[in-house]
Amino acid sequence: MNNSTFRSLGSILDEDDITKLKKIENPEVHRFIDEYIRLCNPEKVTVYTDSEEDLQKTRDLAIEYHEEAELKVKGHTIHFDGYYDQARDKEKTRFLLPRGEDLGPEFNTIDREEGTREIRDIMRGIMKGHHLHIKFYCLGPTGSPFSIPCVQLTDSAYVAHSEDILYRQGYSEFLKLKPKDPFFKFVHSEGELEKAGLGLMVSSNISDRRIYIDLEDELVYTANTQYAGNTIGLKKLAMRLAIHRASREGWLTEHMLVMGVNGAGGRKTYLTGAFPSMCGKTSTAMVEGENIVGDDIAYLKNIGGETRAVNVEAGIFGIIDGINPDEDTIQWEAITSPQEIIFTNQLVTEDGENYWNGKPGEVPSEGHNHSGKWHPGKKDREGNQIKPSHKNARFTFRIDTLQNADSHIHTPEGVPVNGVIYGGRDSDTSVPVKEAFNWEHGIIMYGACLESETTAATLGKEGVRKFNPMSNLDFLSLPIGKYVSNNVEFGKQIDKPPSIFAVNYFLTDGEGRFLNDKNDKKIWLKWMDLRINGEAGAIEGPTGLLPTYKDIRKLVKEVLKRDYSLDDYNRQFRVRIPENLKKLDRMKKIFTERVTDTPDTVMRHIEEQRERLLKAREEYGDYILPESMKDRE
């Protein structure tokens, strides 16, 4: 730390905090902290380390500053976001790009000079009267080839507390930094506050809400918001920085779960999986009998010719809506146990119980929620009925408290990736599970061409298919074509690339009845384990490799303890030629008109798949029973 920076920080930091910063030998850390203390002008500043004492200090301040309130169960707290601060602000989330640089039409951007000037004007003096918390974290396990050190400046004790749960502490990583080592930087202010339900303080100046991402400086600004998707910088905001860095360095940042499937003789097969919202990602990661490493974001690297992955996070920020003990056994046990959990935007009764939509039992007759004092039938100023709990209400806890947590969650080298899953919501086209012919075919036809069909409950319009390559469209920080190419090229550097699978839990009979049971995903995962380990054959179809009837029937009997008829198998796994051809038409149009940098290999695979489908239709007709096609061992 140079003398001028020391003098500046010394005017607001006590000697203990100065000593903590002096131990970090990276001058950019000091410069960054000094600059934003000067800009934001907080009344008080605290520098935190990895100690339990500092973690407890943050918990206590979240209560003291009325950003959280204690609930009846020990360790449980509730936080409210403002009524109109309940989701990611996509319109105000922008990339700061140098003049002349273009990411493509999918991205919300602003000129870097103009955007930096605007956000700095908003943040000038924004922390007056506030307490600035300086926190250090690590994305990925500490002491790992995956580790990315991060520094978070925030005046929200709730944000700091949330990140303490969701991420690994990183002060020790900063002590290892060399003077020119890079790190991710985050500056957040909740801005002016007002009282909400239970007297909790929420951001009030929503019109000046901004989330700006500077890829060049690896810096994220967020202002005038508390909602975690806008403020917990290390989550999806850091993901954008990491995708950009990974593209330069030749590895992958993916919107993926990581899990272990337990096989014969104590074998464990590790899978990653990308699913758009409401397509079964969390339920897959939480499948009973298997092990979870992570449920949201993964880094994948080539280590010694092998694909290895880590969970970027150490906690879960999950949607609580509808969770119940019958269908969500593992999550239910976790969120009802006395442990450190932050709940958000749910109803709280006078005796400190929290209620979320779909929780067993009667709906309370009154309480407090994100709208203030609540009663049945309450409406907002637009006339919309306010439910007891917001549909996006959440819980935050550490992942290693789950009963099915894998033993390698924090292993520095990560876990070996044996397979990759892509899952969408599709009522009429794709079979419940299939395997790609090879890495490139899977990345393009299952990953890059991933779609999710909307439901009436989500968008008010049913059956609209949303294009969402690798379930990552909302979080990309480079053009789509470049992102797809990076995934293809990554597999070429691996001695034995992971197998790639597609799943679809939402196939129907044409009259709205699902052909999959909610527990069938257990079978599809077990089949993947068998395929990866050479213990199951497959049928070669025009869009991929399909399971044989005998293998699925055996698994259903062993795992689900029920019979599985040939009729059920044929209804689930028949190849639907017309619907698959329509999907190829949609993909060709998207990659021709919407994606501006489509790699040639994408169009080649689309046309090759079309040729296989047309050839199969000529030989077998529009709808093909799998037993008609040949086995491929």
KELO-70935 format. One line per 4 residues: number of its first residue (from 1); for each residue x, y, z of C-alpha. Coordinates in steps of 0.02 Angstrom, whole numbers. Layout:
BEGIN
NUM> X:Y:Z; ...
//
This chain:
BEGIN
1> 0:0:0; 78:165:-51; 85:312:69; -51:418:-12
5> -174:272:-13; -129:233:167; -162:413:219; -329:413:128
9> -390:250:202; -319:295:372; -445:436:387; -592:314:393
13> -520:142:437; -457:95:609; -283:25:634; -343:-156:637
17> -427:-137:467; -274:-50:395; -167:-195:454; -282:-320:367
21> -262:-226:203; -74:-204:222; -54:-393:226; -122:-400:48
25> 25:-363:-67; -76:-323:-223; -80:-132:-247; -233:-143:-360
29> -335:-205:-211; -285:-50:-112; -316:68:-257; -488:-8:-291
33> -544:4:-110; -478:181:-90; -563:240:-250; -736:178:-203
37> -728:233:-23; -692:408:-90; -832:395:-220; -969:318:-112
41> -926:411:49; -983:287:183; -995:340:365; -908:182:426
45> -798:47:345; -754:-128:407; -629:-247:328; -672:-430:357
49> -563:-587:357; -611:-771:351; -628:-785:540; -785:-851:627
53> -784:-691:729; -801:-587:571; -937:-702:503; -1036:-681:664
57> -1012:-493:656; -1097:-491:486; -1243:-597:548; -1268:-481:695
61> -1261:-323:588; -1393:-391:468; -1511:-398:617; -1452:-235:696
65> -1476:-138:533; -1650:-214:507; -1607:-300:344; -1652:-469:420
69> -1762:-523:565; -1747:-680:668; -1877:-817:645; -1940:-946:769
73> -1817:-1084:719; -1640:-1058:780; -1526:-991:643; -1669:-943:526
77> -1691:-762:472; -1807:-672:351; -1762:-535:227; -1883:-434:122
81> -1843:-350:-43; -1947:-200:-95; -2114:-246:-176; -2050:-187:-346
85> -1874:-255:-321; -1914:-440:-339; -1819:-500:-493; -1665:-474:-601
89> -1679:-306:-689; -1635:-360:-866; -1669:-189:-940; -1546:-101:-824
93> -1415:-239:-831; -1289:-182:-961; -1115:-219:-1022; -995:-72:-1030
97> -913:-93:-1200; -772:9:-1278; -825:104:-1433; -824:-9:-1586
101> -845:-172:-1490; -1004:-272:-1520; -1072:-429:-1434; -1222:-449:-1549
105> -1409:-408:-1543; -1445:-521:-1392; -1347:-409:-1274; -1393:-252:-1181
109> -1243:-137:-1192; -1190:44:-1165; -1036:139:-1217; -904:108:-1083
113> -860:291:-1056; -1042:346:-1051; -1097:203:-938; -951:224:-818
117> -988:409:-803; -1173:373:-770; -1147:240:-637; -1012:341:-549
121> -1131:490:-543; -1265:378:-465; -1141:307:-339; -1063:473:-289
125> -1104:492:-104; -1230:349:-112; -1165:270:50; -1177:428:155
129> -1233:373:328; -1207:190:282; -1085:56:340; -972:-13:202
133> -924:-196:219; -765:-250:129; -773:-437:100; -655:-561:17
137> -717:-721:-67; -659:-860:-182; -756:-928:-331; -720:-1113:-338
141> -627:-1208:-202; -483:-1117:-118; -305:-1165:-161; -366:-1234:-327
145> -327:-1214:-514; -509:-1157:-524; -496:-1021:-390; -544:-841:-435
149> -520:-716:-292; -655:-584:-275; -675:-426:-171; -849:-362:-132
153> -887:-186:-70; -1067:-173:-9; -1164:-68:114; -1293:-206:136
157> -1264:-323:282; -1394:-440:202; -1291:-452:42; -1132:-481:142
161> -1218:-614:248; -1289:-701:94; -1118:-710:12; -1041:-776:173
165> -1159:-925:155; -1153:-945:-33; -965:-929:-62; -802:-986:11
169> -710:-857:115; -564:-784:17; -458:-669:125; -326:-805:133
173> -324:-812:-58; -290:-625:-65; -142:-647:52; -67:-760:-84
177> -93:-636:-225; 60:-569:-315; 65:-384:-357; -5:-404:-535
181> -124:-552:-508; -302:-516:-570; -460:-530:-465; -645:-493:-486
185> -713:-331:-412; -889:-289:-354; -963:-126:-289; -1142:-127:-224
189> -1251:0:-135; -1430:-26:-82; -1453:163:-92; -1587:255:4
193> -1694:144:115; -1873:139:175; -1968:29:297; -2064:-125:239
197> -2148:-268:331; -2081:-307:507; -1989:-140:499; -1859:-213:382
201> -1767:-87:273; -1779:-101:83; -1710:-3:-64; -1825:140:-112
205> -1744:228:-261; -1784:91:-388; -1793:213:-534; -1604:232:-520
209> -1571:45:-508; -1420:-3:-613; -1318:-162:-641; -1169:-123:-751
213> -1034:-248:-800; -861:-193:-855; -781:-345:-939; -617:-254:-972
217> -588:-209:-789; -679:-366:-723; -786:-251:-617; -973:-255:-577
221> -1072:-105:-513; -1245:-124:-435; -1346:17:-359; -1516:52:-281
225> -1571:-129:-264; -1566:-268:-134; -1636:-414:-235; -1502:-548:-236
229> -1501:-575:-425; -1450:-393:-444; -1338:-376:-291; -1251:-540:-249
233> -1114:-502:-373; -1027:-669:-358; -1176:-762:-432; -1239:-728:-610
237> -1146:-562:-624; -979:-645:-587; -1031:-783:-706; -1027:-658:-848
241> -851:-604:-800; -798:-786:-788; -871:-833:-958; -771:-691:-1034
245> -610:-742:-945; -637:-926:-985; -654:-884:-1169; -481:-803:-1167
249> -402:-943:-1068; -480:-1098:-1148; -596:-1167:-1013; -785:-1160:-984
253> -902:-1070:-866; -1072:-1156:-874; -1245:-1137:-799; -1237:-1316:-738
257> -1271:-1430:-591; -1136:-1554:-541; -1188:-1721:-467; -1128:-1898:-436
261> -1232:-2049:-488; -1197:-2202:-382; -1170:-2361:-482; -1122:-2542:-458
265> -982:-2589:-338; -969:-2417:-259; -936:-2331:-426; -981:-2147:-442
269> -1012:-2067:-612; -1005:-1877:-611; -1121:-1777:-723; -1147:-1594:-758
273> -1314:-1531:-820; -1390:-1373:-896; -1578:-1344:-883; -1676:-1182:-913
277> -1788:-1121:-773; -1934:-1237:-730; -1858:-1383:-826; -1802:-1494:-682
281> -1626:-1435:-640; -1643:-1428:-451; -1746:-1588:-441; -1612:-1677:-542
285> -1471:-1614:-431; -1572:-1668:-279; -1623:-1842:-339; -1635:-1957:-190
289> -1498:-2088:-182; -1372:-1986:-282; -1250:-1850:-226; -1251:-1664:-259
293> -1092:-1563:-288; -1180:-1405:-350; -1347:-1347:-418; -1312:-1192:-522
297> -1140:-1142:-590; -989:-1247:-638; -814:-1214:-700; -746:-1348:-818
301> -560:-1364:-857; -445:-1481:-950; -329:-1550:-817; -206:-1678:-883
305> -317:-1719:-1032; -469:-1749:-922; -624:-1640:-900; -642:-1590:-719
309> -772:-1478:-640; -804:-1384:-479; -956:-1304:-402; -915:-1118:-407
313> -1020:-1092:-251; -1029:-1165:-76; -1214:-1135:-47; -1386:-1141:-127
317> -1497:-993:-169; -1655:-1091:-209; -1836:-1054:-253; -1946:-1110:-108
321> -2116:-1098:-193; -2207:-1264:-179; -2075:-1359:-80; -2157:-1496:24
325> -2101:-1652:118; -2178:-1777:-4; -2099:-1717:-166; -1943:-1626:-102
329> -1885:-1734:43; -1703:-1678:46; -1739:-1492:29; -1881:-1501:155
333> -1770:-1579:286; -1638:-1445:257; -1751:-1292:265; -1846:-1351:419
337> -1690:-1394:520; -1610:-1273:644; -1462:-1208:545; -1407:-1044:466
341> -1534:-1003:331; -1591:-837:256; -1770:-842:190; -1830:-703:75
345> -2000:-630:29; -2112:-752:124; -2253:-723:246; -2204:-711:429
349> -2334:-737:564; -2338:-652:734; -2255:-802:817; -2108:-800:695
353> -2161:-941:579; -2126:-919:393; -2252:-977:264; -2222:-999:78
357> -2346:-1040:-61; -2376:-1227:-62; -2312:-1260:114; -2419:-1395:196
361> -2550:-1332:317; -2675:-1190:318; -2631:-1021:245; -2610:-899:391
365> -2748:-770:409; -2625:-626:427; -2441:-582:442; -2305:-478:363
369> -2223:-504:193; -2135:-406:56; -2290:-298:34; -2302:-250:218
373> -2443:-307:331; -2536:-444:237; -2710:-521:239; -2800:-637:116
377> -2866:-540:-33; -2741:-397:-18; -2705:-313:-185; -2565:-201:-247
381> -2587:-30:-327; -2613:-110:-498; -2754:-218:-430; -2654:-380:-430
385> -2689:-502:-289; -2540:-521:-173; -2503:-699:-121; -2432:-737:52
389> -2262:-773:-23; -2184:-709:-185; -2171:-841:-323; -1984:-802:-329
393> -1962:-818:-139; -1797:-900:-93; -1692:-987:37; -1504:-978:61
397> -1402:-1110:152; -1237:-1203:138; -1240:-1350:20; -1136:-1465:129
401> -1277:-1468:258; -1382:-1574:138; -1396:-1759:177; -1345:-1804:-2
405> -1197:-1684:-13; -1050:-1761:-105; -885:-1783:-14; -790:-1689:-151
409> -884:-1522:-145; -726:-1429:-90; -594:-1539:-173; -470:-1419:-256
413> -451:-1527:-412; -639:-1544:-433; -723:-1702:-494; -701:-1795:-660
417> -842:-1757:-781; -904:-1919:-859; -1060:-1850:-940; -1152:-1688:-984
421> -1341:-1670:-983; -1447:-1541:-1075; -1630:-1534:-1024; -1774:-1430:-1091
425> -1963:-1423:-1078; -2040:-1503:-1232; -2215:-1575:-1246; -2208:-1660:-1415
429> -2035:-1686:-1491; -1890:-1755:-1390; -1886:-1924:-1303; -1856:-1933:-1114
433> -1671:-1975:-1132; -1548:-2000:-1273; -1361:-1995:-1301; -1267:-1894:-1431
437> -1162:-1981:-1564; -1009:-1884:-1506; -954:-1725:-1416; -979:-1607:-1562
441> -1150:-1678:-1607; -1206:-1662:-1425; -1141:-1485:-1399; -1227:-1422:-1555
445> -1387:-1522:-1569; -1424:-1542:-1382; -1336:-1391:-1307; -1335:-1251:-1436
449> -1510:-1299:-1497; -1585:-1309:-1322; -1764:-1246:-1309; -1886:-1223:-1166
453> -2073:-1225:-1195; -2168:-1095:-1094; -2315:-1136:-983; -2471:-1034:-949
457> -2413:-1015:-770; -2250:-931:-817; -2288:-813:-960; -2475:-816:-987
461> -2452:-899:-1156; -2428:-1085:-1173; -2322:-1180:-1298; -2200:-1044:-1350
465> -2026:-1115:-1370; -1885:-1007:-1306; -1711:-1028:-1379; -1585:-1044:-1238
469> -1416:-1115:-1292; -1339:-1218:-1150; -1468:-1133:-1036; -1348:-987:-1031
473> -1421:-855:-1147; -1461:-730:-1009; -1285:-738:-938; -1172:-737:-1091
477> -1038:-604:-1108; -978:-651:-1282; -1068:-680:-1447; -1172:-840:-1456
481> -1074:-914:-1601; -910:-887:-1511; -981:-967:-1355; -1038:-1121:-1452
485> -869:-1134:-1538; -780:-1126:-1370; -882:-1275:-1310; -845:-1374:-1467
489> -659:-1336:-1461; -647:-1379:-1276; -697:-1559:-1311; -565:-1576:-1446
493> -428:-1547:-1317; -489:-1688:-1203; -418:-1864:-1220; -592:-1941:-1194
497> -728:-1808:-1196; -878:-1837:-1082; -1032:-1920:-1156; -1173:-1798:-1191
501> -1357:-1834:-1156; -1522:-1744:-1180; -1670:-1766:-1063; -1850:-1708:-1073
505> -1960:-1732:-921; -2112:-1650:-1002; -2162:-1759:-1151; -2351:-1779:-1163
509> -2474:-1893:-1250; -2545:-1751:-1353; -2688:-1721:-1232; -2588:-1639:-1093
513> -2547:-1796:-994; -2362:-1819:-956; -2280:-1980:-1017; -2147:-1963:-881
517> -2175:-1992:-697; -2085:-1869:-581; -1972:-2010:-520; -1925:-2072:-694
521> -1773:-1958:-695; -1693:-2082:-575; -1698:-2210:-716; -1628:-2094:-848
525> -1481:-2051:-734; -1448:-2235:-698; -1450:-2272:-885; -1321:-2135:-914
529> -1210:-2216:-784; -1226:-2384:-873; -1191:-2309:-1045; -1038:-2213:-985
533> -967:-2370:-906; -1002:-2484:-1055; -1138:-2585:-967; -1289:-2546:-1078
537> -1321:-2554:-1264; -1417:-2426:-1367; -1524:-2408:-1522; -1459:-2292:-1657
541> -1593:-2165:-1701; -1582:-2015:-1817; -1562:-1890:-1674; -1455:-1995:-1557
545> -1436:-2159:-1464; -1591:-2224:-1374; -1601:-2346:-1228; -1659:-2524:-1261
549> -1820:-2587:-1185; -1735:-2726:-1089; -1615:-2603:-1002; -1751:-2480:-952
553> -1870:-2617:-896; -1734:-2691:-784; -1690:-2521:-709; -1872:-2478:-674
557> -1894:-2643:-583; -1733:-2622:-482; -1748:-2437:-439; -1934:-2397:-438
561> -1997:-2572:-393; -2130:-2573:-528; -2162:-2652:-696; -2129:-2561:-860
565> -2227:-2614:-1012; -2170:-2616:-1192; -2317:-2502:-1231; -2252:-2372:-1108
569> -2080:-2385:-1184; -2144:-2363:-1361; -2250:-2211:-1315; -2101:-2129:-1229
573> -1963:-2171:-1353; -2044:-2172:-1524; -1953:-2054:-1642; -2066:-1911:-1696
577> -2002:-1863:-1869; -2119:-1715:-1912; -2091:-1629:-1745; -1902:-1653:-1755
581> -1899:-1580:-1931; -1997:-1428:-1869; -1868:-1402:-1732; -1728:-1405:-1861
585> -1822:-1272:-1960; -1831:-1164:-1804; -1646:-1188:-1769; -1595:-1150:-1947
589> -1695:-989:-1943; -1620:-937:-1775; -1440:-975:-1824; -1464:-892:-1994
593> -1558:-735:-1942; -1538:-708:-1755; -1360:-766:-1719; -1238:-657:-1814
597> -1081:-764:-1796; -1144:-942:-1821; -1001:-1066:-1846; -1010:-1170:-2006
601> -1010:-1329:-1902; -1180:-1284:-1827; -1265:-1275:-1997; -1176:-1434:-2051
605> -1245:-1532:-1903; -1420:-1463:-1930; -1418:-1522:-2110; -1342:-1692:-2067
609> -1478:-1720:-1938; -1610:-1670:-2066; -1539:-1798:-2188; -1546:-1936:-2056
613> -1726:-1892:-2013; -1781:-1890:-2195; -1695:-2056:-2228; -1778:-2133:-2075
617> -1949:-2068:-2128; -1926:-2143:-2301; -1885:-2312:-2223; -2002:-2317:-2072
621> -2133:-2178:-2086; -2169:-2022:-1982; -2171:-2108:-1811; -2043:-2243:-1779
625> -2047:-2369:-1639; -1871:-2391:-1569; -1873:-2580:-1590; -1885:-2552:-1779
629> -1709:-2479:-1780; -1546:-2571:-1756; -1453:-2590:-1592; -1284:-2509:-1570
633> -1178:-2582:-1431
//
